[in-house]
Amino acid sequence: MIFLTLVLSTFREAIAKKIFIGFFAISTLIILIFLFLINVDSIEGMVDLMESSGQEGVKNLVIGFQVAMIDISYLLIITFCFISVSSFIPSMLEKGNIDLLLSKPISRSNIILAKFIGGVLLIFVSLVYLIGFVWLILSSKSGFWHVPFLYSIFWLTLSFAVIYSLIILIGLFSQSTILSIIISLFLVFIVCPVLAAREMVIFSFIENASVRFVVNFLYYILPKTSDINKISSDIITGQPVVSYMPVYSSVLFMLVMLSVSIYIFRKKDY
């Protein structure tokens, strides 16, 4: 019961800090813009043209919109999520807050897990609202109900959960919201994409075996949110997924980060 209360307290904190309202506002804005775009004359004409070419044409148009929607969700929603949840742990560790929390009959391990689960559920609900509405609008407009698009909710949530586990660890170490934001955004939008495209971006210019080994080592131990996003797009477009290794290794990274966070939190004196 106390564990569930701590999970729900994350939602209350998000509401108190206007984070949840921010999620809802951004998602609603994206939905309204999307609704406007698919009803403008040029898009209407494109839909008519695709319909005249048969079901396959409609399918290709819908899938194209859905892939674009995943990219938008990844850039805007996930970025906003990282910035928002980065304050959860530093806020929890503030004097008074941590004293009250530790006075409750709940283990420190469960405190970390409750914060993690609460943050992940918060993002999951936001993505269900955004992607669910876009799917309904696009499907009712086109008549093509492409269910694999809904799977992206879970892939985007997984990408967030992996980085959120790192944000929790950074928050415990530094008690700094700003540092958590900087490191998470740098990792997601610079390090991960570069490592994912290392064959073209790095290895085309560097032939040194030692450097290549280090780059490959970093790729395999760090989370692979870019690759997870690519898997989501492949599933939507019906392309074969070459490998689920990015998912397995990213989940392993998440478990390690949570385990280290729990260990530190249990050992540290507050």
LINUR-V69874 format. One record per helix or strand of 2 or more residues. SS is the DSSP state (~ for helix, > for strand). FROM is the first residue (numbers start at 1). LEN is the number of residues. If there is no record, write none. Layout:
ss,from,len
SS,FROM,LEN
SS,FROM,LEN
This chain:
ss,from,len
~,2,15
~,19,19
~,41,12
~,55,31
~,87,6
~,97,6
~,108,35
~,148,27
~,177,20
~,198,4
~,209,13
~,225,13
~,245,23
